[in-house]
Amino acid sequence: NNFKSGPSHLGKLSLPVAVIAVVWMVFMILVFFFPANPQTTTQQMNYTVVVLGGFMFLAISWYYCPVYGGVHWFTGPI
C-alpha cells in the first residue's frame, strides 16, 4: 500500500471520528424520516420515506435490469 496521508490526517483518531460521523449520519437520516408535528395531514406529511424508497427501487431495478444492468458488466475494484 503506497498511500501517503495528507497534512490533515488524524492518525489514531481517524477510525473513531469516522465511526462517530457514520453513526450520526444514520441517526439524522432516521430523524428526518419523521414528520415535524405528531398530528399531520397529507399536505404536512414528510414524504422522505416515499422518495427514498422510490429512488432505491429504481436503483436496484436498474442494477438488476436483464439487458443493461450493472450486475452483468460491473466487476468492482477487487
N, C-alpha and C positions, 0 to 999 in steps of 0.2 A: 504494500500500500504506500504510494508515493504522495499521498495527500498531505499538504502542509497547511496548518491552521493560520488564519489571518490574525490581524492585530487585535481583534475584539473577541478572541476565543476565551471562554470562561473556565477552561481547564476541567478540574474535577466537578465543578458545579454545572457543567453543560447538561448532563443527564437529569439531575433533579429539576433544573429550570425547565427543561423540555417536558418532563412528566407533568409538572405543575401547570404548564401552559396548555397541554392537551386536555388535562382534566378540567381546567377552567373553560376551555372552548366547548367541551361536551356539555358541561353544566349550563353554560349560557345558551347553547342551542336548545336544550330541553326547556329552559325558562322561556325562550321566545316562542315556543310552541303554544303556550297557554294564552288565553285571552287576557286583556288588560283588566276587565271587570268580571266578577263572578257571574252576574246575570247579564248575558249578552243576547242580542238579536242576530239575525242572519247578516244584517248590514255591519254590525260591530264585531263579528266573529273574526278571529285570526286564522287566515287560510294558509298559513305557512306549511302545515302538515299536508294539505292538498297539493300545493305547488311542489314541495319537495318530493312527495310520493309520486306525482306525475313525472317529474324530472327523472327520478330513479327508475321508474318503469320504462320510460323511453330510452334511457342509457343502457339498461340491462337488455332491453329488446334489441337495440341496435348492436350490442356486443354479440348477442347470440343469433343475429339475423342469419338465415340459411346461406345466402349467397355472399353478402358484403360484410358480414360480421367479423369483428376483430378476433374472435375465437379461432378463426380459420387461418389467419396470417400473422397475428401478433405473437412473437416469441418471448418478449420481455428482455430485461437486461442480463439475466443469468443464463 
